[in-house]
Every structure is written in C-alpha cells, then in structure tokens.
Amino acid sequence: MNDNKEFKPYIPAEKITPEFTVTSIVMGLILAVVFGAANAYLGLRVGMTISASIPAAVISMGVIRVIMKKNSILESNIVQTIGSAGESLAAGAIFTMPALFLWAEEGLCDMPSLIEITLIALCGGVLGVLFMVPLRNALIVKEHATLLYPEGTACAEVLLAGEEGGSNAATVFSGMGFAAVFKFIVDGLKVIPADVAVAFKSFKGEIGMEVYPALLGVGYIVGPKIASYMFVGSLVGWMVIIPLICLFGPDISLYPADAGVTIAQLYADGGASNIWDNYVKYIGAGAIATGGIISLIKSLPLIITTFRDSMKSMKGGQNKGTLRTEQDIPMNVILLGIVAMVFVIWIVPAIPVNLLGAAIIVVFGFFFATVSSRMVGLIGSSNNPVSGMAIATLLIATMAFKASGNTGIDGMTAAIAVGSVICVVAAIAGDTSQDLKTGYLLGATPKKQQIAELLGVVVAALAIGGVLYLLNSAWGYGTADVPAPQATLMKMIVEGIMGGNLPWNLVFIGVFLAVGLEILRVPVMPFAIGLYLPIYLNASIMIGGVVRMLMDGRKKVDQKRKEEQSTNGTLYCAGMIAGEGLVGILLAVLAVFGINLSIADKLNLGNIGGIVLMIIMILSLLKFSLWKKKKA
C-alpha cells in the first residue's frame, strides 16, 4: 500500500550530524518569538496568519551555512521546527483570547492576567505536541506515500536546495527591512495616511486601500483566487449592502436600537464605516460562522474515517527499533505530561471547570488534534478547518455551561478559555505534523524535533501574553488598528448563545448568504472574511493577488524560472509581513509610553503619497522576485 520500507531519508539513520545544538535552539527560540509576535499582530489586523516554516528555514540556512560556514541541514530543520511553533501558537491564541480583553473593557470582568494567558496557551500548545507524538508512526511513517503534508514537504525541498540558502535568506531580510521602513513612514512618522479612500457621497458607497506592506504580502502569498473572493466580499458589503441600507432606511433605527440613532445620522457622523460597524459586520459574522460550520460538516466523513484510521494505525504500536530516526518521546513521559496538563487546566482560575470538565477538554483536544494532524497531511494547513473546530467547540462549551447553570460572564469567559485551549491544540498539532514530515524526509531524529517543538511552544506561550497586553494597551481590540476579527466573532457567538443583545436579523442574513454561496460552490470563508473586514484591507490584499497573477500568467517564461521567481516573491513577502509586525510591536511600545513620532502636522503627503508608496512597495517586490538576478 505504501513505500515507506523502501524510503531512504536524505541523512541516513546511521549517520550522526549536528542537530539539537545551542546554535539551532537559540536561533529557533528567537524566530519563535519574532514570528509569533509578527503573526499575532498580522492576525489581529487582518484575521489570517502565514506559515513561518519556510522563512525560518531560509534564515537559518543563511546564518548557519553562509555566516557560520557550517553545512548542517538538520540544525536548520530544528530552527524551523522551533520557529514555526511560535507562529502556530500565536494563531490559536489570537483567534479567541482577545475576547476576554473586550469584556474587561466593557466592565463585565477583570482583565485576564499574564499568568492566565500564558497557562492557557501553554496547555493547548503542550497538548497539541503530546497528542501528535503517538500518531507520528501511524501518519508520517506508515502512510508516507498517501499523506503528503504539502507544507512539510515544501519546507524539506527548500532545505535540500540549501546551496541557495544565502541568497534566499537575503531576500527574506530585505523584505523585513523594506517593510520596516514603509511601516515606520505610515504609522510612525504618519506623513502618509494609512487609508487612501474615495467616498461616493450621493451613492453612499466607499472604496479605498490601506498602504501597508503586510497586506500586499498576504495577497501575493494567498494568490489571486482567494484574494479576489475576499475583495468581492468587501465590494458586496461596501458598494451594495451599505448603499441599500442608506437608500431604504435613512430614517429608521434598527441597531443599535437602544441608542435611537437613525441610519442617516450614523452615516453623517462616520460615513460608510459607521454603517459597516453597526450593520454589515454582523452580516459578515453570520456568514463566517456558517462558513466554519459548513466546512466542518463537509469534512465530517473525512474526520470520522481519519480518526478511525488513526486509531487503527496506532494499534500496531510505535516503532520499537533503536535507530536514531525511529526514536520518539517515551509513552510514559507523554501520559505524564497529559495528566499534568489536565491538572493545570483544572486548577487555573481562568478555566472554571471541575476535574471532569478538564478531562473532557483533553478528550475533545485529542479528537481535534488527531483530525488536524491527518487533515493537514491530506489537504494542507491552509485548508484545515480550525476555525470551524473552534466555532463548534465554542457552541458546545457555551451550551454546556449554560445548561449546567454557569451563565452570564462567568460562563462566557469559561467558554472562551475552553475554546482557546482547543484552538491552540488543533493549530499546534497541524504544525507539529508538518514539521515531523519535514524531519522524516531529511532524516532528523523525531525525539529531538518533538522536544524542539515543546521548547518553541513554551517560549511562544511566555511571549504571547505580553504581545496581547501590549497591543491592547496601545490601541485596544476592536479598533481600526487591531480589529481582532476572529476574536470579536467568537465573542459575538458566545454572547448570542448566552442570551446577549445580538441583532439576530442581521446575523441570519449572513447565514443564508453563506448558504446561497455554498450552493453556488463559491468558497464561503474568504468571501465572508471579506464581508466582515473593512474594504481597505481587502483592496490592498487584492493588489498583491493581482501582482501574483500577472507574474504567474506570463507566457514566454519557462516554468522552472517562473516557479523560482514566485518562490523569491513569497520569501520577500514573508519578510515584509514579519518586518511590519515587528515595527508594529515597536510602535505599540512607544504608544504605551506616550512617545509620539508623528510629523504629520509638518509634512502630510495625502492620498497621492499613499498611492506612490504602494507603487514603490510593488516595485520592491518585483525587484526581489521578477528582476532578481540569477546566481552564476
């Protein structure tokens, strides 16, 4: 059925090479914090994150091979293993935990402490790794030929093409540098407005773009298809729904009903953005929630067979051999770790559940970890329905807390905490699977990779609380700077189930819009995200998608050269996303201390400046992809 017996890794099992070294650990931990913080910032701004495995791999190759003059592919693999753990843990945490800050701002509960955030993230991350270890032999080894793990395989190919490591690393660092400068000009000096907007006053529609390198980079990485679905979602919201609301109901006040403010007044006070914030956002929330549930329902047959097959495969036991490439963390250590996490979840005040409830969280976590591990092998991490799993967990947890009498804010915070643990478990399990696939292809020692993954989880968990606090202190969640789209969505879902004041008519419009799109076989999630987020974000993402489309659509370029240029562009964009995220964190620190670098009052280049800067960003992307000179 598969060819794993004939498979020979790049580094034979008999050969011992540097792997789990001080160099690889230190570099990996630094990148875990860097990419974790950058991805937290990106996810809170635009609702999506990028994989850190390949950028971390090329950076490590650039340092280890070019600067340190060492030739150790397994060291570079440990670096990307640790580094990618930071990004995945951040992704799981930011989709849920900012809801706790939003409730605290509303005066409903106390601010979550740094210790609580760290422990919730740590529990989810450690469980995600530990659950995956017993599955490694079943999924990575026995099904090597059938489970491809696209991102893990791609990362292995990048590491194997290490001769280009120095050049590729320079591309990532260039993206980071240029993005840092662009971000500092826009949000630091503020000589160029962040939004370039055109409002159609008589029509009541609005269109524009945000001049940020990360948005351009995200559009390039996700490609024109996904970018176009997101942009069309925004077009429907801002150029169809908002004008319709203003046309048919200027003198009525549907929501917020308690404020008694008419739609005409809302538009007069804040333009189309006010209508979007009070009406369209809820339609988008209904569409996203429905899209997540639809993706989960569609995946149910695969989820059931996945879990069944994984359990059958595990019955064969783990590899008993003593070969280096067959060594895993011992099973007794794994069981001890899982029991320890159960007690931590039970004891942590932020998760007010009893011992049985903690055990149920672990059972759900193992189920979703197993599903996540296998599904990323089949369809890739980008198609893994983590959002659907998180929404399903929140629905079940909130209803369970409500049925048990744990209602109000206590029940809502408990549900978010449970959802946070499960979300991090699923994200980390998928990432660990991809990393172990990379290691299997290269001939890494699984046990060392698993320990490296745990190290990445620990340092990322320690850092994520500080990042969340910093961004909230600087700008506040739910604002234009950090809208935290997923977290506000999760907050809405929990409040709605607990009987909160949700405009259900608007939510159900989004629900049936999503159902209609699914019937037409239009991907619901990217469209719904476009509807839920401001058009300025998605217009810039669309520009990145168009650049990618034009590059990939060239006729007179051979396929190999085109793929090489596309990869260079992806690396440059990954660098841009990291660079903007890091400067965003730096500006948040300055904002907390009240340091204002703005010179907008002395020099403001207006919309023309924004358009020129966007053109410069595009040219810089082309410089490091399309116009990058081939090495002789």
N, C-alpha and C positions, 0 to 999 in steps of 0.2 A: 504493500500500500504506500509506503514512503521509502525514501532512500537515505534515511539518517545513518544506517550502518555503513554505507559507502562514503558518507560525508567526511571530509578532512578539513579542519579549520586552517586558517592562514598560519597561525603559530601552533605547531604540533603539541599535543598534551605532554610529550616527554621533554619538551624544551622549556627551560625556566628563564624568563626575561623580566626586567624591572616592570612592576605593575602597580602595586599598592605602596607607593613611595611618598616621602614627605612632600616632594615637588607636586605630585599629582593630587595629593589630599589638599594642600594649601591652595593650589590653583582652582581646584574644584569647588572648595568652600567659598572662595572669593566670587567665582562665577555664579554659584548658587544664590548668594546674596544679591549680586548685581542683576542677574536676570530675573530673580524672584521679585525684587523691588521694581524693576522696569516693567515687568509683566503685570504686577499689581496695579501700577499707575495706568498702563495701557488698558487693562481690563475694566478698571473703574471709569475710564473715559469713554471707551467705545464698545465695551461688552464682549471683547474677544482677546485672546492671548495668542502668542506664537510659540512654536516649539524652540527650545533653547539647545537641543542636542547638537545640531549641525554647527551653529555658530560657536558653541563651546568647544566642539571638536577641532574646528579650524584654528581657533585662537590657541588652543593647547598645542596643536601641531606647530603653529608659528613660533611659539615660545620654546617648546622642547626641542624641535628639530633645528630651527634657524638660529635662535639666540643661544640656547644651551648646547647646541651641536650634538644632541643625543638622538639616537634612532630607536625609539621605543613606542610602538603603536599601542601597546597595552596600557602604558601610562596615560596616553591621550584618551583612551577609552574610559579609564577611571575618571578623568577630568570631566568628560561629557556626562558620565553617569551621575556624578555628584551635582554638576551644574544644572542638568535638566530636572533633577528632583526639586530644586528651588522654584523653578518656573511652574511645575505641576502643582506643588502645594499652594503656591500663591493663587493659581487659577481656581482651585477648590475653595479656598478661604474667601476670596473677594466676591464670589457669587452669592454668598449668604450672610456673612458676619457683619457687613456694614448696616444691615437692618437693625442690629442691636444699638448702633450709634444713632440711627434715625429715631428710634423710640425714645432714647435717652434725651435727644434734643427736644422731643415733644413733651418731656417731663413725665413719661409713663414709667420709666425705670431708671436705675443708676447706669452710668457708663460702664461698659464691660472693662474689667481690669486687664492689664497686660498679661498677668499670670493666667487668667481665664482664657484669653485668646490663644496664648501660646500652648496651653494644655489641650484645648480643643483641636487645634491644628496638629499638634504633636501626636495625639491619639489617633486621629484619622490617618496621618502620614505613616506612622509605625505599623498600624494595622494593614494599610494598603500594601506595604512591603512584605510583612509577615505572611499575609494570606497568599501572596503570589509565589513564595518560595516552594511550597509543596506542589504547586502547579507547573513549575519550570520543566520538570522531566516530561510531564504529560503534554504540555503545549509547545514548548520550544524544541525539545529533543525528538520525542516520538512523532510529532506532526510537523517536522521541519519542512517537508515538501508541500504540505497543504496549507499551513498557516504562514503567510509570507511576511507579516509585520512590516508594511511598506516603509514607515519612517525609520525603523530599526535597521532594515536592510540598506536604505539610502545612507544612513549615518555610517554604516560599515564601509560602503563604497567610497564615501568621502575620506574616511581614514585610510583606506587602502590606496587611494590616489594621493598619498602623503607627499609625493615629490613636489606637488603644487602648494604644499602647506603654507609656506612663507608668503606667497603671492595672495592666496585666498585670505589669510589672516589679515594682511594689509588692507584688503577690501572691506572686511568687517570693521576694522579700526577706523578706516576712512569714513565709513557710514556713521560711526559713532561720533567722530569729530565734527563732521559737517552738520549733523543733526543737532549736536550740542550748540553750535553757533547759531543755527536757524532758530532753535527754541529760545535761546537767550535774547535774540533780537526781538522776537514776537512777544514773549511773556516776561522777559527780564527788563529790557530797555523800553519795550512797548512802543517802538517807533512805527510799527506796522500793526494795524488792528488784527486781532485773532480771526474775526469774521469778516469776509467780503460778501456783502449781502445786497440783493436787489429786491425791494418790496413793491408789489403791484397794488397800490392803494385802492383803486377802484374795483379791482378784481378780488382783493384781499388775500391773494396768494403771495408766497415768498420763496426765493431760491438764493443760494449762496454757497460758500465753501469756507472751511476753516484752514488756515495756512499753517499746517503742521506736517513735519516730515514723517512722523509715525503713521499718519493716516494714508499718505501716499504709499508708504512701505507696506502697510496692511493690504491695500488694494492690489499692489503688484504681487504680493505673496498669494493671496486667495484667488487671484486671476479674474478675468473679465466676466465670467459667468456668474459667480457668486456676488461680485461687486455690483453687477447690473441688477440682480434681484433685490439687493439691499437698496440701491438707488431708486428703483421703481417703487418700492415700498414707501420711501420718503416722498417721491413725486405724488403718489396717491394721497398721502397724508396732507402734504403742504400745498399742493396745487389742485386737489379735488375735494377732499373732505373739509378742510378749513374754509375754502370759499363757499361750499354748500352750507355749512353751519352758519356762516355770516350772512348768506343770502336769505335763508329761510327762517332764521330765528334771531334777528338782531335785538328784538325787544323782549326775549324770554330769558329766564334764568333757570337752567336745568341743573347745573353743577358749577361751582359749589352753591347748593341751594340755600344753605344757612347764611351765606354772605349776601344773598339777594342782589348780586351783581349781574346785569344783563350782558349778553354776548357782545353787544355794541360797545358797552363800557369796557369790557375786558380787552377788546381789540384796540380801543382808543388809548388804554393805559399801557399796553405792552405789545401791540401788533400781533402778528400771526403766532409768535412764540407763546403768548398768553393763552390763545385758543388751543394750541398744541398741548400745553401743560395741563390745562383743565379738562380737555375733552379727548383729543386724539391719542394721548399717551395711554389712556385706559383701553381704547380700542386695540392699540398695539399690544398691551399687556394680555388681553384676552386671546389675541392671535398667537402670541409667543407661548402662552401656557397650553393652548390647544395643539400647537405645533409640536411641543415637547411630548405631550401625551400621545399624539398620533405616531410620532417616531418610536415611542416605547411600545405601543400596540402593534405597529408593523413589525417590530423586532421581536415580539413575544415568541413566535415559533422558534426563531433562532436562539433567543435567550434560553428557552426551555431545553432545546437539544444541546445547546452549548453547556449548560450546567450539568445535564445528564452525562454527556460525553466526557466532560472534565472529571466528574466523579468516578466514572468507569475507568478512565485512564489512570487515575490516582491509585486504584486498587492494586495495580502492578507494583506499587511501591516506588520509592526513589532509587536512583542509581546506587548500587551497593559498591561499585568499584572505587579504587583508591586513586584513580587517575586525577590529575590536577583539574581537568576540565569537567569532572563529574562531582566535585565537592560542593555541597550546599551547607547553609547554616543547619546544625543538627536539629532534629524534630523536637527534642525535649526543650531546647532553647526557644524555639518558635512557640510552643504551647505555653511555656512560662511567660513569654512576652505578651501573648494574647490575654492570659489571665490577669497579668499586671495592668493591661490597658482597661480591662473590664472594671477593675477596682478603681482606677483613676477616674473613669467616666462616672462611676457610681459616687465617688467622693467629691468631685469638683462641683462647687455650688452652682456654676453656670449651667450645668446639665441636671436639673432637679428630677432625676429618675431614681427609682429604687434599684436594687441589685438585679431583679428580674428584668427591669427595663434596660439596664446596661447590657445584659446578656442578649436581649432582643436586638439592640443596636448592633452588637457583634455579629449576630446571625444575619441580619439584613446586610451588614457590611461585607460579610464573606460572600453572600449571594451576588451582590453587585460587583465586588472585586473579581469574582470568577467570570461573570458576564463581561465585564470591562476588559479583562485580560485576553479573553478569546476573541471578542469582537474587534479589538484593535488589530489583532492578527489577520482577521478576515477583511475588514473594510477600512482600516486605518484610523488613527486617533481623531482626525478631523470629523469623521462620521460617527464617532462613538456617542450615543445619546445620553451623555452625562447630565445635560440639562433636564431631559425627560426623567431620568432616575431621581434627580434632586427634587423635581416637582412632585413626582409620585411619592417620594419619602415624606415630603412636607405635608401632602394631602393626608396620608395615612397617620403620620405622627400627630398632626393638629387635631384630626377627628378622634384619635385615641385619647389624647389629653383632654379634649372637650367631654368625651363620653365618661372619662374617669373623674370628672368634676374639677379638673385642673384648668380652669378657664381664665379669661382676662389676660393681662400682660404676663403673668407667670407662665401660663400655658403657651402663649405665643413665643416668649423667649426660649422656653424649653424646646419647642418645635424647631426653631431656627438653629439652636445648638445641635440637636439631633441631625437635622439636615446638613449642617456644616461638617459634622464628622463623616457622614455617609458620602457627601460630595468630595471631600478630600480623599477618602478611601478609594473611590472609583477613579479619580484623576491620577493618584499615585500608582495604583495597580496597573493602569494602562501604560503609564510611563515606565514602570519597572519592567513590564513585559517587553517593550520596545528595546530597552537598554540590554536586557538579557539576550535578546535575539542578536543584537549587535555583537555582544561578547561571544555568543556561540559561534558566529561566523568568523570572528577574529581569533578564537582560541583563548579567550580570557578565562580566569578562574571564577566560577559563579559565586562562590562564597565571598570572595573579595569584592565582587560587584555588589552583592547584597548588603554587605557591611558599608560599602561606599554610599549606597542609596540611603541607608539609615542615617549616615552622617549628614548627607545633604538635607534630609527631612528635618533633622534636629536643628541645624543652623538656620534653615529657612523658617522653621517654626519660631525660633527665637527672634528672627528679624521681622516677621510679618506683623506682629503686634505693634511694633514701633512704627512701621510704614503706615498701617491703618490709622493709628493715632495721629501721626504727623500730617497726613493728607486731610483728615477730619479737622484738625486744629487750624490748618492753613486755609482751607476753603469750605469745608463742610460737605457731607454727602448729599446728593440730590440737587446740587447746584450745577451751573453751566460748566465749571471747571472739572468737577468729578461727579457726573450724574449717577454713577453706580447703577447701571440699568438692571442687571440681573438681581441685585440685592433689593432694589425698590420693587421689582416684580415679585420676589419671594415674600417681601413684607406685605404686599397687597393680597397675595393668595392666603397667607396666614390670617390676616385681619378679616378677609372676606369670610373664611370658614368660621372664625370665632364670632362672627356677627358684627363686624366693623362696618363703618359707613362707606361702603363702596358703591359707585354708580354702576349697578349691575347691568342696566340697559346698554351702556357703552361697552362694557366687558363682553356682553353677548353678541354685540355687533362684530367685535373682533373674533369671537369664537366661530361664528358662521361664515365670516370672511375667510378664515383659515380652512374651514371645511370645504368651502367652494374651491379654493386654490388646490387643495388636496385632490378633489375630484378631477380638476383640470390637469393634475400631475405637475403643478408648479411647486417647486420646493418651498415649503411653508416657512421654515425658520429664517432663512436670510431675508425674505420679504417682510416677515413680521418684525425682525430686528430693525429693518429699515423704517418701518412704520412707527416703531417705538422710540427710535433715536432721532435727534434733530437732523434736518436735511443737510446742514452744513458739514456734519461729519461724513455722511454717506456720499456727498458730492466729491469730496477730496479722495475718498476711497475709490470712487468710480474713476477718477482721473488716473490713479495708479493702475487700475484694471485695464484702462484703455492703453496706457503705455505698454503693459504686458501683451495685450492683444496685438498691437502694431508690431512689436518685436517678434512675437511668435508667428505672425502671419506673413512674414517676408518670404518671397518665392525663390529668389536667386542666391540663397544661402544654404549650404549643406547642413543636414540635420545635426551632425556632431557639433559643428561650430555654433549652431543656434542653441543647442542644449547647454553648451559651455557658457555662452553669453547669458542665458536665462539663469543658470546657477549663480554666476557672478552677481547678477541683479538681485537675486534672492538673498545672497550673503550681505550685499550692501544695504538692502532694506532691513534685514535683521539687525545690522549695526545701527541703522538710523532709529529703529524702534528702541533699542537699548539706550542709545545716546540721548534721545528725547526724554525717556523715562528717568534717566539719572539726573538730567538737568531739572526736570520737573520736581524730583525729590529735593534737589538743592534749593530750588526756588521756594518750595514748601517750608524748608528750614528757615530761610530768610524771612518768609512771611510770618512765621510763628514769632520770630524775634523782632518783628516790626521794621525790618530793613527794606526800604523801597528804592529800587534801582531805576525806576521809570524816568525817561527823559521825554515822554510824550508831549509835555507842555512846550518843550523847546523845538522838537522836531517830530512831526507826525506825517508820514508819507501817504496815509489814507488808503483807499481801495486799490489805487494804481500800484502802490508799494506792495500790497498783498499779492496782486496778480504777477508782478515782476518777480517777487520772491518765490512763488510757486513755479514759475518758469525756470528759475535758477535751480530749484530743487530737482526738477525733471532733468535738466541738463547734467546735473551732478550724477544722477542715477545712470544716465546714458553714458557718461564718461567712464564709469566703473563697470559697465556691462557691455553695451554695444560698441563703444570706442576703446575698450581696454585692449592694449597691445598684447599679442600672444608672446609667451616666453620663447626665446630662440631655442 
